[in-house]
Amino acid sequence: MPGQPGQQPGQQPGQQHGQHGQQGQQGQQGQAPVNHPGQQFAPPRDGVSAPPPAESLVLTEEDARLREVLLQVRAETGKAVVGQTQAVEGILLALLVQGHVLLEGVPGVAKTLLVRAVAQSLDLGSQRVQFTPDLMPGDVTGSVVYNAKSGDFTFREGPVFTNLLIADEINRTPPKTQSALLEAMEERQVTVDGDSRRLAPPFLVAATQNPIEYEGTYPLPEAQLDRFLFKLVLGLPDRDTEYSILTRHAQGFDSHHLQRAGIQRVAGPDELLRAGARAAQVHCSPEVIAYIVDIVQATRQAPSLALGVSPRGATRLLGAAQAKAWLSGRGYITPDDVKSLVAMTFRHRIALRPEAQMEGADIDRVLASIVDSVNVPR
């Protein structure tokens, strides 16, 4: 773990402490502020009783209304999926910032059901694609076909033309088909035969993968992994949760008929887009920005990591923290917002060194250690 999380590249460890006063003065002239050792920031986790900083987004009644309906998604999704509250929040945040999510878990932990339930509660169009070794790029993006009646070639849209694309077992299809999603995920468009077609917002790819079956799979390349905002890990339920699941099924619940579960539409695409626009205006102080930078820099200096977080990852964490703050009823980001999102935002963007893997290192524990080593701003 890096001993000096705030240390700049090329700077000697002994230089940092001697320059604190100088850097603090430079921070007033537009330079990045320094998070001094010993400083602590401990606002209430709900942010309700903490006085807002001088610069903060002023939340309106419209913000309160949008937050209320979006928070109802948790309750509606809970009618079909028991537990997995962190995954539900992750998908909500991803929808607010129009990011993509990778859901990892053993078969049978309701990965696909969770996404379908969220889509139904938000009245979003959704399509599901089962990724297989023989799936072709055109099966996802669409293709140009000959219309014998008109004598012309027409474009037939693929399942990617939707609001929420469920890519089941994405690591079971070859890289050629995986890469067909790259343009859609990053550019929000599809190019077929030289013609580009825009995807209607909001657009989100929710991909699932199985962490225990490796035969016949094609691991996602780093370039595609970096396009996902979050990697959400869905674990096995505890005893009480599993008892609730079985009780529901004993009472007639059928995961193939969500309408019977009573999931209500609480919002639509328009409300989601307006909420995302408001969340993007949440204020982030220079000190919190420096805190994010220090965490990202620390991942690149950690001795157990072969690959640190890219600048894209840093901007994604900032956007996700803005959405979390807004969803919590605040117009400003706190360090707690950042800390709570580090694991899900970074776990798929870093890579362990081989020797660390042999020693049994865990990516989430490494990230937690890095976060603990970085000084929290006041």
Secondary structure by P-SEA (a helix, b strand, c coil): ccccccccccccccccccaaaaaaaaaaacccccccccbbbbccccccccccccccccccaaaaaaaaaaaaaaaaaaaccccaaaaaaaaaaaaaacbbbbbbbccccaaaaaaaaaaaaabbbbbbbbcccccccccccbbbbbcccccbbbbbbccccccbbbbcccccccccccccccccccccccccccbbbbbcccbbbbbbbbcccccccccccaaaaaacccccccccccaaaaaaaaaaaaacccccccccccccccccaaaaaaaaaaaaaccccaaaaaaaaaaaaaaaacccccccccaaaaaaaaaaaaaaaaaaccccccaaaaaacccccccccccccaaaaaacccaaaaaaaaaaaccccc
